[in-house]
Amino acid sequence: METRVAVIAIIVENTGSVTELNSILSEYGENIIGRMGIPYHEKNINCITIVIDAPQNDINTLCGKIGRLDGVSSKAAFSNV
């Protein structure tokens, strides 16, 4: 199946959702190329960037699962590769 490389930006405003977020991300662990998390203490949020190489439907499904978490938002940017 054809895959695409994408960057998923995640903003966590509710730290109570972090455990569930990590569980969802581990489901896609074989496709995740890298992950970077930055806590922004002044605003009490966490910013996470995921680089993934997976079928487009899987990336969209992952973003949907993340976006349904309480206090968590996500957006994907796709490469043309």
PyMOL Python script that loads the backbone (N, CA, C, O; Angstrom):
from pymol import cmd

cmd.read_pdbstr("""\
ATOM      1  N   MET A   1       0.841  -1.178   0.000  1.00  0.00           N
ATOM      2  CA  MET A   1       0.000   0.000   0.000  1.00  0.00           C
ATOM      3  C   MET A   1       0.890   1.246   0.000  1.00  0.00           C
ATOM      4  O   MET A   1       1.919   1.284   0.674  1.00  0.00           O
ATOM      5  N   GLU A   2       0.485   2.251  -0.755  1.00  0.00           N
ATOM      6  CA  GLU A   2       1.256   3.486  -0.860  1.00  0.00           C
ATOM      7  C   GLU A   2       1.161   4.284   0.439  1.00  0.00           C
ATOM      8  O   GLU A   2       0.097   4.396   1.047  1.00  0.00           O
ATOM      9  N   THR A   3       2.299   4.831   0.841  1.00  0.00           N
ATOM     10  CA  THR A   3       2.334   5.633   2.070  1.00  0.00           C
ATOM     11  C   THR A   3       2.689   7.075   1.738  1.00  0.00           C
ATOM     12  O   THR A   3       3.189   7.384   0.656  1.00  0.00           O
ATOM     13  N   ARG A   4       2.419   7.938   2.692  1.00  0.00           N
ATOM     14  CA  ARG A   4       2.781   9.360   2.588  1.00  0.00           C
ATOM     15  C   ARG A   4       3.472   9.772   3.871  1.00  0.00           C
ATOM     16  O   ARG A   4       3.231   9.206   4.937  1.00  0.00           O
ATOM     17  N   VAL A   5       4.326  10.757   3.752  1.00  0.00           N
ATOM     18  CA  VAL A   5       4.984  11.325   4.925  1.00  0.00           C
ATOM     19  C   VAL A   5       4.184  12.551   5.341  1.00  0.00           C
ATOM     20  O   VAL A   5       3.818  13.386   4.514  1.00  0.00           O
ATOM     21  N   ALA A   6       3.924  12.639   6.632  1.00  0.00           N
ATOM     22  CA  ALA A   6       3.159  13.764   7.162  1.00  0.00           C
ATOM     23  C   ALA A   6       3.734  14.193   8.500  1.00  0.00           C
ATOM     24  O   ALA A   6       4.417  13.433   9.186  1.00  0.00           O
ATOM     25  N   VAL A   7       3.435  15.430   8.843  1.00  0.00           N
ATOM     26  CA  VAL A   7       3.764  15.965  10.168  1.00  0.00           C
ATOM     27  C   VAL A   7       2.435  16.243  10.855  1.00  0.00           C
ATOM     28  O   VAL A   7       1.565  16.914  10.300  1.00  0.00           O
ATOM     29  N   ILE A   8       2.288  15.723  12.063  1.00  0.00           N
ATOM     30  CA  ILE A   8       1.072  15.947  12.843  1.00  0.00           C
ATOM     31  C   ILE A   8       1.431  16.845  14.011  1.00  0.00           C
ATOM     32  O   ILE A   8       2.295  16.516  14.825  1.00  0.00           O
ATOM     33  N   ALA A   9       0.757  17.980  14.083  1.00  0.00           N
ATOM     34  CA  ALA A   9       0.939  18.902  15.206  1.00  0.00           C
ATOM     35  C   ALA A   9      -0.169  18.638  16.218  1.00  0.00           C
ATOM     36  O   ALA A   9      -1.346  18.588  15.860  1.00  0.00           O
ATOM     37  N   ILE A  10       0.208  18.472  17.474  1.00  0.00           N
ATOM     38  CA  ILE A  10      -0.741  18.162  18.548  1.00  0.00           C
ATOM     39  C   ILE A  10      -0.560  19.183  19.662  1.00  0.00           C
ATOM     40  O   ILE A  10       0.560  19.459  20.091  1.00  0.00           O
ATOM     41  N   ILE A  11      -1.672  19.738  20.123  1.00  0.00           N
ATOM     42  CA  ILE A  11      -1.638  20.634  21.278  1.00  0.00           C
ATOM     43  C   ILE A  11      -2.492  20.013  22.373  1.00  0.00           C
ATOM     44  O   ILE A  11      -3.668  19.710  22.174  1.00  0.00           O
ATOM     45  N   VAL A  12      -1.871  19.833  23.533  1.00  0.00           N
ATOM     46  CA  VAL A  12      -2.544  19.217  24.681  1.00  0.00           C
ATOM     47  C   VAL A  12      -2.821  20.302  25.711  1.00  0.00           C
ATOM     48  O   VAL A  12      -1.899  20.864  26.303  1.00  0.00           O
ATOM     49  N   GLU A  13      -4.099  20.589  25.916  1.00  0.00           N
ATOM     50  CA  GLU A  13      -4.504  21.565  26.939  1.00  0.00           C
ATOM     51  C   GLU A  13      -4.989  20.876  28.212  1.00  0.00           C
ATOM     52  O   GLU A  13      -5.037  21.496  29.274  1.00  0.00           O
ATOM     53  N   ASN A  14      -5.349  19.597  28.109  1.00  0.00           N
ATOM     54  CA  ASN A  14      -5.825  18.828  29.249  1.00  0.00           C
ATOM     55  C   ASN A  14      -4.853  17.676  29.490  1.00  0.00           C
ATOM     56  O   ASN A  14      -4.886  16.671  28.780  1.00  0.00           O
ATOM     57  N   THR A  15      -3.996  17.823  30.483  1.00  0.00           N
ATOM     58  CA  THR A  15      -2.994  16.785  30.741  1.00  0.00           C
ATOM     59  C   THR A  15      -3.619  15.471  31.194  1.00  0.00           C
ATOM     60  O   THR A  15      -2.946  14.440  31.201  1.00  0.00           O
ATOM     61  N   GLY A  16      -4.880  15.490  31.569  1.00  0.00           N
ATOM     62  CA  GLY A  16      -5.571  14.260  31.922  1.00  0.00           C
ATOM     63  C   GLY A  16      -5.752  13.324  30.732  1.00  0.00           C
ATOM     64  O   GLY A  16      -6.060  12.147  30.918  1.00  0.00           O
ATOM     65  N   SER A  17      -5.566  13.828  29.516  1.00  0.00           N
ATOM     66  CA  SER A  17      -5.713  13.017  28.310  1.00  0.00           C
ATOM     67  C   SER A  17      -4.390  12.453  27.804  1.00  0.00           C
ATOM     68  O   SER A  17      -4.371  11.749  26.794  1.00  0.00           O
ATOM     69  N   VAL A  18      -3.287  12.746  28.484  1.00  0.00           N
ATOM     70  CA  VAL A  18      -1.967  12.331  28.006  1.00  0.00           C
ATOM     71  C   VAL A  18      -1.815  10.814  27.953  1.00  0.00           C
ATOM     72  O   VAL A  18      -1.252  10.293  26.990  1.00  0.00           O
ATOM     73  N   THR A  19      -2.296  10.100  28.947  1.00  0.00           N
ATOM     74  CA  THR A  19      -2.163   8.643  28.958  1.00  0.00           C
ATOM     75  C   THR A  19      -2.880   8.036  27.761  1.00  0.00           C
ATOM     76  O   THR A  19      -2.337   7.161  27.085  1.00  0.00           O
ATOM     77  N   GLU A  20      -4.087   8.492  27.499  1.00  0.00           N
ATOM     78  CA  GLU A  20      -4.842   7.983  26.360  1.00  0.00           C
ATOM     79  C   GLU A  20      -4.175   8.384  25.042  1.00  0.00           C
ATOM     80  O   GLU A  20      -4.161   7.598  24.095  1.00  0.00           O
ATOM     81  N   LEU A  21      -3.624   9.593  24.972  1.00  0.00           N
ATOM     82  CA  LEU A  21      -2.907  10.038  23.778  1.00  0.00           C
ATOM     83  C   LEU A  21      -1.712   9.135  23.515  1.00  0.00           C
ATOM     84  O   LEU A  21      -1.510   8.693  22.384  1.00  0.00           O
ATOM     85  N   ASN A  22      -0.924   8.858  24.532  1.00  0.00           N
ATOM     86  CA  ASN A  22       0.241   7.986  24.367  1.00  0.00           C
ATOM     87  C   ASN A  22      -0.163   6.582  23.933  1.00  0.00           C
ATOM     88  O   ASN A  22       0.552   5.943  23.161  1.00  0.00           O
ATOM     89  N   SER A  23      -1.284   6.104  24.414  1.00  0.00           N
ATOM     90  CA  SER A  23      -1.786   4.796  24.010  1.00  0.00           C
ATOM     91  C   SER A  23      -2.135   4.782  22.524  1.00  0.00           C
ATOM     92  O   SER A  23      -1.809   3.834  21.810  1.00  0.00           O
ATOM     93  N   ILE A  24      -2.794   5.830  22.072  1.00  0.00           N
ATOM     94  CA  ILE A  24      -3.148   5.932  20.652  1.00  0.00           C
ATOM     95  C   ILE A  24      -1.883   6.003  19.796  1.00  0.00           C
ATOM     96  O   ILE A  24      -1.786   5.325  18.774  1.00  0.00           O
ATOM     97  N   LEU A  25      -0.923   6.816  20.208  1.00  0.00           N
ATOM     98  CA  LEU A  25       0.310   6.947  19.439  1.00  0.00           C
ATOM     99  C   LEU A  25       1.078   5.630  19.380  1.00  0.00           C
ATOM    100  O   LEU A  25       1.700   5.324  18.363  1.00  0.00           O
ATOM    101  N   SER A  26       1.042   4.850  20.452  1.00  0.00           N
ATOM    102  CA  SER A  26       1.758   3.572  20.448  1.00  0.00           C
ATOM    103  C   SER A  26       1.140   2.581  19.457  1.00  0.00           C
ATOM    104  O   SER A  26       1.835   1.695  18.959  1.00  0.00           O
ATOM    105  N   GLU A  27      -0.157   2.723  19.167  1.00  0.00           N
ATOM    106  CA  GLU A  27      -0.809   1.874  18.156  1.00  0.00           C
ATOM    107  C   GLU A  27      -0.172   2.089  16.778  1.00  0.00           C
ATOM    108  O   GLU A  27      -0.136   1.171  15.960  1.00  0.00           O
ATOM    109  N   TYR A  28       0.325   3.297  16.525  1.00  0.00           N
ATOM    110  CA  TYR A  28       0.901   3.656  15.242  1.00  0.00           C
ATOM    111  C   TYR A  28       2.424   3.723  15.307  1.00  0.00           C
ATOM    112  O   TYR A  28       3.059   4.274  14.408  1.00  0.00           O
ATOM    113  N   GLY A  29       3.007   3.172  16.356  1.00  0.00           N
ATOM    114  CA  GLY A  29       4.442   3.273  16.598  1.00  0.00           C
ATOM    115  C   GLY A  29       5.310   2.773  15.466  1.00  0.00           C
ATOM    116  O   GLY A  29       6.388   3.320  15.235  1.00  0.00           O
ATOM    117  N   GLU A  30       4.873   1.747  14.751  1.00  0.00           N
ATOM    118  CA  GLU A  30       5.696   1.209  13.665  1.00  0.00           C
ATOM    119  C   GLU A  30       5.791   2.174  12.480  1.00  0.00           C
ATOM    120  O   GLU A  30       6.689   2.047  11.648  1.00  0.00           O
ATOM    121  N   ASN A  31       4.875   3.132  12.403  1.00  0.00           N
ATOM    122  CA  ASN A  31       4.879   4.100  11.312  1.00  0.00           C
ATOM    123  C   ASN A  31       5.464   5.456  11.706  1.00  0.00           C
ATOM    124  O   ASN A  31       5.750   6.285  10.843  1.00  0.00           O
ATOM    125  N   ILE A  32       5.641   5.680  13.004  1.00  0.00           N
ATOM    126  CA  ILE A  32       6.146   6.967  13.468  1.00  0.00           C
ATOM    127  C   ILE A  32       7.653   7.031  13.293  1.00  0.00           C
ATOM    128  O   ILE A  32       8.389   6.185  13.800  1.00  0.00           O
ATOM    129  N   ILE A  33       8.106   8.059  12.558  1.00  0.00           N
ATOM    130  CA  ILE A  33       9.527   8.260  12.293  1.00  0.00           C
ATOM    131  C   ILE A  33      10.181   8.976  13.472  1.00  0.00           C
ATOM    132  O   ILE A  33      11.291   8.630  13.875  1.00  0.00           O
ATOM    133  N   GLY A  34       9.491   9.972  14.021  1.00  0.00           N
ATOM    134  CA  GLY A  34      10.042  10.731  15.138  1.00  0.00           C
ATOM    135  C   GLY A  34       8.956  11.489  15.874  1.00  0.00           C
ATOM    136  O   GLY A  34       7.856  11.704  15.364  1.00  0.00           O
ATOM    137  N   ARG A  35       9.294  11.881  17.076  1.00  0.00           N
ATOM    138  CA  ARG A  35       8.346  12.583  17.940  1.00  0.00           C
ATOM    139  C   ARG A  35       9.114  13.593  18.770  1.00  0.00           C
ATOM    140  O   ARG A  35      10.192  13.303  19.289  1.00  0.00           O
ATOM    141  N   MET A  36       8.538  14.796  18.888  1.00  0.00           N
ATOM    142  CA  MET A  36       9.154  15.817  19.725  1.00  0.00           C
ATOM    143  C   MET A  36       8.058  16.470  20.561  1.00  0.00           C
ATOM    144  O   MET A  36       7.024  16.872  20.028  1.00  0.00           O
ATOM    145  N   GLY A  37       8.278  16.573  21.846  1.00  0.00           N
ATOM    146  CA  GLY A  37       7.324  17.212  22.738  1.00  0.00           C
ATOM    147  C   GLY A  37       7.947  18.393  23.443  1.00  0.00           C
ATOM    148  O   GLY A  37       9.078  18.320  23.924  1.00  0.00           O
ATOM    149  N   ILE A  38       7.197  19.491  23.502  1.00  0.00           N
ATOM    150  CA  ILE A  38       7.691  20.696  24.159  1.00  0.00           C
ATOM    151  C   ILE A  38       6.640  21.189  25.154  1.00  0.00           C
ATOM    152  O   ILE A  38       5.546  21.580  24.747  1.00  0.00           O
ATOM    153  N   PRO A  39       6.954  21.177  26.439  1.00  0.00           N
ATOM    154  CA  PRO A  39       6.023  21.752  27.402  1.00  0.00           C
ATOM    155  C   PRO A  39       6.123  23.275  27.379  1.00  0.00           C
ATOM    156  O   PRO A  39       7.219  23.836  27.352  1.00  0.00           O
ATOM    157  N   TYR A  40       4.981  23.925  27.389  1.00  0.00           N
ATOM    158  CA  TYR A  40       4.953  25.390  27.428  1.00  0.00           C
ATOM    159  C   TYR A  40       4.304  25.767  28.761  1.00  0.00           C
ATOM    160  O   TYR A  40       3.092  25.962  28.850  1.00  0.00           O
ATOM    161  N   HIS A  41       5.138  25.863  29.783  1.00  0.00           N
ATOM    162  CA  HIS A  41       4.665  26.036  31.149  1.00  0.00           C
ATOM    163  C   HIS A  41       3.881  27.336  31.354  1.00  0.00           C
ATOM    164  O   HIS A  41       2.925  27.367  32.129  1.00  0.00           O
ATOM    165  N   GLU A  42       4.278  28.397  30.669  1.00  0.00           N
ATOM    166  CA  GLU A  42       3.610  29.688  30.849  1.00  0.00           C
ATOM    167  C   GLU A  42       2.129  29.636  30.461  1.00  0.00           C
ATOM    168  O   GLU A  42       1.304  30.340  31.043  1.00  0.00           O
ATOM    169  N   LYS A  43       1.801  28.796  29.475  1.00  0.00           N
ATOM    170  CA  LYS A  43       0.413  28.670  29.021  1.00  0.00           C
ATOM    171  C   LYS A  43      -0.239  27.376  29.501  1.00  0.00           C
ATOM    172  O   LYS A  43      -1.409  27.122  29.217  1.00  0.00           O
ATOM    173  N   ASN A  44       0.524  26.560  30.227  1.00  0.00           N
ATOM    174  CA  ASN A  44       0.038  25.287  30.764  1.00  0.00           C
ATOM    175  C   ASN A  44      -0.473  24.356  29.656  1.00  0.00           C
ATOM    176  O   ASN A  44      -1.516  23.719  29.800  1.00  0.00           O
ATOM    177  N   ILE A  45       0.284  24.289  28.544  1.00  0.00           N
ATOM    178  CA  ILE A  45      -0.037  23.378  27.450  1.00  0.00           C
ATOM    179  C   ILE A  45       1.221  22.612  27.052  1.00  0.00           C
ATOM    180  O   ILE A  45       2.331  22.964  27.452  1.00  0.00           O
ATOM    181  N   ASN A  46       1.031  21.567  26.264  1.00  0.00           N
ATOM    182  CA  ASN A  46       2.136  20.804  25.701  1.00  0.00           C
ATOM    183  C   ASN A  46       1.955  20.749  24.194  1.00  0.00           C
ATOM    184  O   ASN A  46       0.849  20.522  23.702  1.00  0.00           O
ATOM    185  N   CYS A  47       3.047  20.958  23.459  1.00  0.00           N
ATOM    186  CA  CYS A  47       3.028  20.901  22.002  1.00  0.00           C
ATOM    187  C   CYS A  47       3.836  19.678  21.576  1.00  0.00           C
ATOM    188  O   CYS A  47       4.978  19.501  22.000  1.00  0.00           O
ATOM    189  N   ILE A  48       3.242  18.847  20.745  1.00  0.00           N
ATOM    190  CA  ILE A  48       3.879  17.612  20.292  1.00  0.00           C
ATOM    191  C   ILE A  48       3.862  17.605  18.769  1.00  0.00           C
ATOM    192  O   ILE A  48       2.861  17.957  18.145  1.00  0.00           O
ATOM    193  N   THR A  49       4.983  17.201  18.181  1.00  0.00           N
ATOM    194  CA  THR A  49       5.082  17.036  16.742  1.00  0.00           C
ATOM    195  C   THR A  49       5.414  15.583  16.446  1.00  0.00           C
ATOM    196  O   THR A  49       6.343  15.019  17.024  1.00  0.00           O
ATOM    197  N   ILE A  50       4.652  14.986  15.546  1.00  0.00           N
ATOM    198  CA  ILE A  50       4.865  13.606  15.126  1.00  0.00           C
ATOM    199  C   ILE A  50       5.180  13.613  13.636  1.00  0.00           C
ATOM    200  O   ILE A  50       4.463  14.243  12.858  1.00  0.00           O
ATOM    201  N   VAL A  51       6.235  12.926  13.229  1.00  0.00           N
ATOM    202  CA  VAL A  51       6.513  12.706  11.811  1.00  0.00           C
ATOM    203  C   VAL A  51       6.194  11.238  11.544  1.00  0.00           C
ATOM    204  O   VAL A  51       6.691  10.350  12.238  1.00  0.00           O
ATOM    205  N   ILE A  52       5.361  10.990  10.534  1.00  0.00           N
ATOM    206  CA  ILE A  52       4.846   9.645  10.291  1.00  0.00           C
ATOM    207  C   ILE A  52       4.905   9.316   8.803  1.00  0.00           C
ATOM    208  O   ILE A  52       4.738  10.194   7.956  1.00  0.00           O
ATOM    209  N   ASP A  53       5.143   8.057   8.498  1.00  0.00           N
ATOM    210  CA  ASP A  53       5.117   7.539   7.130  1.00  0.00           C
ATOM    211  C   ASP A  53       4.123   6.385   7.130  1.00  0.00           C
ATOM    212  O   ASP A  53       4.433   5.286   7.589  1.00  0.00           O
ATOM    213  N   ALA A  54       2.922   6.644   6.609  1.00  0.00           N
ATOM    214  CA  ALA A  54       1.840   5.661   6.669  1.00  0.00           C
ATOM    215  C   ALA A  54       0.850   5.946   5.540  1.00  0.00           C
ATOM    216  O   ALA A  54       0.905   7.009   4.922  1.00  0.00           O
ATOM    217  N   PRO A  55      -0.058   4.999   5.267  1.00  0.00           N
ATOM    218  CA  PRO A  55      -1.119   5.287   4.307  1.00  0.00           C
ATOM    219  C   PRO A  55      -1.927   6.509   4.758  1.00  0.00           C
ATOM    220  O   PRO A  55      -2.136   6.716   5.953  1.00  0.00           O
ATOM    221  N   GLN A  56      -2.370   7.305   3.803  1.00  0.00           N
ATOM    222  CA  GLN A  56      -3.089   8.534   4.132  1.00  0.00           C
ATOM    223  C   GLN A  56      -4.313   8.269   5.005  1.00  0.00           C
ATOM    224  O   GLN A  56      -4.602   9.051   5.910  1.00  0.00           O
ATOM    225  N   ASN A  57      -5.028   7.190   4.750  1.00  0.00           N
ATOM    226  CA  ASN A  57      -6.208   6.870   5.569  1.00  0.00           C
ATOM    227  C   ASN A  57      -5.819   6.621   7.024  1.00  0.00           C
ATOM    228  O   ASN A  57      -6.540   7.023   7.938  1.00  0.00           O
ATOM    229  N   ASP A  58      -4.676   5.959   7.244  1.00  0.00           N
ATOM    230  CA  ASP A  58      -4.223   5.711   8.617  1.00  0.00           C
ATOM    231  C   ASP A  58      -3.865   7.011   9.322  1.00  0.00           C
ATOM    232  O   ASP A  58      -4.159   7.179  10.505  1.00  0.00           O
ATOM    233  N   ILE A  59      -3.231   7.929   8.599  1.00  0.00           N
ATOM    234  CA  ILE A  59      -2.865   9.217   9.196  1.00  0.00           C
ATOM    235  C   ILE A  59      -4.121  10.002   9.553  1.00  0.00           C
ATOM    236  O   ILE A  59      -4.205  10.597  10.627  1.00  0.00           O
ATOM    237  N   ASN A  60      -5.097  10.001   8.648  1.00  0.00           N
ATOM    238  CA  ASN A  60      -6.353  10.696   8.927  1.00  0.00           C
ATOM    239  C   ASN A  60      -7.084  10.070  10.108  1.00  0.00           C
ATOM    240  O   ASN A  60      -7.659  10.783  10.931  1.00  0.00           O
ATOM    241  N   THR A  61      -7.064   8.745  10.197  1.00  0.00           N
ATOM    242  CA  THR A  61      -7.692   8.055  11.329  1.00  0.00           C
ATOM    243  C   THR A  61      -7.000   8.422  12.630  1.00  0.00           C
ATOM    244  O   THR A  61      -7.662   8.680  13.636  1.00  0.00           O
ATOM    245  N   LEU A  62      -5.678   8.446  12.618  1.00  0.00           N
ATOM    246  CA  LEU A  62      -4.913   8.825  13.807  1.00  0.00           C
ATOM    247  C   LEU A  62      -5.273  10.238  14.248  1.00  0.00           C
ATOM    248  O   LEU A  62      -5.516  10.473  15.432  1.00  0.00           O
ATOM    249  N   CYS A  63      -5.309  11.182  13.311  1.00  0.00           N
ATOM    250  CA  CYS A  63      -5.662  12.566  13.659  1.00  0.00           C
ATOM    251  C   CYS A  63      -7.072  12.641  14.232  1.00  0.00           C
ATOM    252  O   CYS A  63      -7.326  13.402  15.165  1.00  0.00           O
ATOM    253  N   GLY A  64      -7.988  11.854  13.675  1.00  0.00           N
ATOM    254  CA  GLY A  64      -9.358  11.844  14.183  1.00  0.00           C
ATOM    255  C   GLY A  64      -9.438  11.325  15.606  1.00  0.00           C
ATOM    256  O   GLY A  64     -10.151  11.889  16.436  1.00  0.00           O
ATOM    257  N   LYS A  65      -8.708  10.246  15.893  1.00  0.00           N
ATOM    258  CA  LYS A  65      -8.694   9.690  17.250  1.00  0.00           C
ATOM    259  C   LYS A  65      -8.123  10.696  18.239  1.00  0.00           C
ATOM    260  O   LYS A  65      -8.647  10.866  19.341  1.00  0.00           O
ATOM    261  N   ILE A  66      -7.045  11.360  17.836  1.00  0.00           N
ATOM    262  CA  ILE A  66      -6.419  12.347  18.711  1.00  0.00           C
ATOM    263  C   ILE A  66      -7.359  13.519  18.957  1.00  0.00           C
ATOM    264  O   ILE A  66      -7.497  13.985  20.088  1.00  0.00           O
ATOM    265  N   GLY A  67      -8.002  13.993  17.897  1.00  0.00           N
ATOM    266  CA  GLY A  67      -8.895  15.137  18.004  1.00  0.00           C
ATOM    267  C   GLY A  67     -10.126  14.904  18.849  1.00  0.00           C
ATOM    268  O   GLY A  67     -10.747  15.858  19.317  1.00  0.00           O
ATOM    269  N   ARG A  68     -10.493  13.631  19.053  1.00  0.00           N
ATOM    270  CA  ARG A  68     -11.653  13.316  19.899  1.00  0.00           C
ATOM    271  C   ARG A  68     -11.318  13.285  21.389  1.00  0.00           C
ATOM    272  O   ARG A  68     -12.215  13.204  22.228  1.00  0.00           O
ATOM    273  N   LEU A  69     -10.037  13.350  21.712  1.00  0.00           N
ATOM    274  CA  LEU A  69      -9.648  13.375  23.124  1.00  0.00           C
ATOM    275  C   LEU A  69     -10.006  14.730  23.726  1.00  0.00           C
ATOM    276  O   LEU A  69      -9.929  15.762  23.059  1.00  0.00           O
ATOM    277  N   ASP A  70     -10.396  14.708  24.991  1.00  0.00           N
ATOM    278  CA  ASP A  70     -10.766  15.929  25.695  1.00  0.00           C
ATOM    279  C   ASP A  70      -9.555  16.847  25.856  1.00  0.00           C
ATOM    280  O   ASP A  70      -8.542  16.447  26.430  1.00  0.00           O
ATOM    281  N   GLY A  71      -9.659  18.067  25.353  1.00  0.00           N
ATOM    282  CA  GLY A  71      -8.592  19.047  25.525  1.00  0.00           C
ATOM    283  C   GLY A  71      -7.374  18.816  24.651  1.00  0.00           C
ATOM    284  O   GLY A  71      -6.288  19.306  24.960  1.00  0.00           O
ATOM    285  N   VAL A  72      -7.542  18.071  23.558  1.00  0.00           N
ATOM    286  CA  VAL A  72      -6.423  17.793  22.656  1.00  0.00           C
ATOM    287  C   VAL A  72      -6.866  18.128  21.232  1.00  0.00           C
ATOM    288  O   VAL A  72      -7.961  17.754  20.812  1.00  0.00           O
ATOM    289  N   SER A  73      -6.012  18.834  20.495  1.00  0.00           N
ATOM    290  CA  SER A  73      -6.309  19.120  19.099  1.00  0.00           C
ATOM    291  C   SER A  73      -5.121  18.701  18.236  1.00  0.00           C
ATOM    292  O   SER A  73      -3.979  18.667  18.695  1.00  0.00           O
ATOM    293  N   SER A  74      -5.419  18.381  16.967  1.00  0.00           N
ATOM    294  CA  SER A  74      -4.351  17.949  16.066  1.00  0.00           C
ATOM    295  C   SER A  74      -4.653  18.392  14.646  1.00  0.00           C
ATOM    296  O   SER A  74      -5.801  18.627  14.269  1.00  0.00           O
ATOM    297  N   LYS A  75      -3.586  18.497  13.878  1.00  0.00           N
ATOM    298  CA  LYS A  75      -3.694  18.878  12.468  1.00  0.00           C
ATOM    299  C   LYS A  75      -2.529  18.228  11.737  1.00  0.00           C
ATOM    300  O   LYS A  75      -1.405  18.207  12.238  1.00  0.00           O
ATOM    301  N   ALA A  76      -2.804  17.695  10.542  1.00  0.00           N
ATOM    302  CA  ALA A  76      -1.760  17.044   9.753  1.00  0.00           C
ATOM    303  C   ALA A  76      -1.415  17.873   8.527  1.00  0.00           C
ATOM    304  O   ALA A  76      -2.284  18.483   7.904  1.00  0.00           O
ATOM    305  N   ALA A  77      -0.138  17.882   8.196  1.00  0.00           N
ATOM    306  CA  ALA A  77       0.352  18.474   6.953  1.00  0.00           C
ATOM    307  C   ALA A  77       1.056  17.369   6.183  1.00  0.00           C
ATOM    308  O   ALA A  77       1.988  16.744   6.689  1.00  0.00           O
ATOM    309  N   PHE A  78       0.603  17.133   4.951  1.00  0.00           N
ATOM    310  CA  PHE A  78       1.111  16.029   4.144  1.00  0.00           C
ATOM    311  C   PHE A  78       2.165  16.493   3.149  1.00  0.00           C
ATOM    312  O   PHE A  78       2.072  17.586   2.590  1.00  0.00           O
ATOM    313  N   SER A  79       3.173  15.645   2.935  1.00  0.00           N
ATOM    314  CA  SER A  79       4.143  15.885   1.871  1.00  0.00           C
ATOM    315  C   SER A  79       3.561  15.350   0.561  1.00  0.00           C
ATOM    316  O   SER A  79       2.537  14.666   0.559  1.00  0.00           O
ATOM    317  N   ASN A  80       4.210  15.663  -0.521  1.00  0.00           N
ATOM    318  CA  ASN A  80       3.818  15.102  -1.810  1.00  0.00           C
ATOM    319  C   ASN A  80       4.537  13.805  -2.111  1.00  0.00           C
ATOM    320  O   ASN A  80       4.376  13.232  -3.188  1.00  0.00           O
ATOM    321  N   VAL A  81       5.332  13.340  -1.159  1.00  0.00           N
ATOM    322  CA  VAL A  81       6.120  12.112  -1.333  1.00  0.00           C
ATOM    323  C   VAL A  81       5.336  10.927  -0.806  1.00  0.00           C
ATOM    324  O   VAL A  81       5.819   9.795  -0.857  1.00  0.00           O
TER     325      VAL A  81
END
""", "prot")
cmd.dss("prot")
cmd.show_as("cartoon", "prot")
cmd.util.cbc("prot")
cmd.orient("prot")
